[in-house]
Amino acid sequence: MSIYSVADAKSGLPKLIDRVLEGEEVVISRHGKAVAELRPIRPMVRPAATTYGWLQERRRVRKAIGTTSVELLNQLYDDPD
């Protein structure tokens, strides 16, 4: 992990991005304190098509509870007098 000042990062951002693309993590500091970190983005993992289909089917066949979220919250916070 390399540490660069804000001024160095500002003048050499393309080089820092190249380093990040190579897998290195870069920390940017201001007045000697770390304030930001640059690191490579992990690729998003998409769920398998069967997983998505399963979730859609579960949602379709799920029984409705017949109560809105507002009604449920009102029941939770109403005084039980």
N, C-alpha and C positions, 0 to 999 in steps of 0.2 A: 504494500500500500504506500503510495507516494503522497506527500503533502505539498500543496502549492498555495501561495498567497493569492488573494483576490486579484492583485495586479498581474501576477504571473499567469493566472488562469485567464484573465481578460485578454492578455496579449497572445497567449498560446492555446486558445481553446481548441482549434482544429487538431493540434498535436495531442492534447489531452483526450479528445474523443477517440483518436486513433489508438491511444494506449488502452482506453476502456474497451474498444472493440476487440483488442487482443486479449481481453480478460482481466486486465489489471483494475483494481479499485483505486480511485483518486479522491483525496480529501482536499477541500479548499478551506483555507483558514483566513480569518480576519483578526488582526492584532494578536496573533499567536494562538487563537482559539478556533477549533474546528467548527465550521458553520454549515458545510454542505459536503455531500459525498456523491461522486459519480461512479456508477457501476453498470456493468452490462445488464440489459433487460433479459430476464428468463423468458424463453418462448412459452406462449400460452398453450396449455394442454386442453384440447377439446375433448369433452366426454364422447364416448362411443355413441354411434347413432342408436344403438339398442338402449342405452341408458336414457337418452332423450325421449325415445318412444315410450319407455317404461314410465318415465315421469309424466308424460302427457296422458297416458292411460290412467295412471293413479289419480291425476287431477280430474279427469273426466268422470270416473266412477265414484269419487269421494262424495259421501253424503254431506249435504249442506247442514249447518247447525241452526240456521234460521235466526241468528242474532248478529246484528252489525257490531263492528268494533266499538262504535260510540255507545251502543246499548250495554255492551259488556263492561266498558269502563265505568259507565254510570252505575251499574250494579256493584262494581268493586268499591266505588267511593261513596255510595249512598250511605246515610246514617241508618244503622239497623234498629233504631228506636222502635 
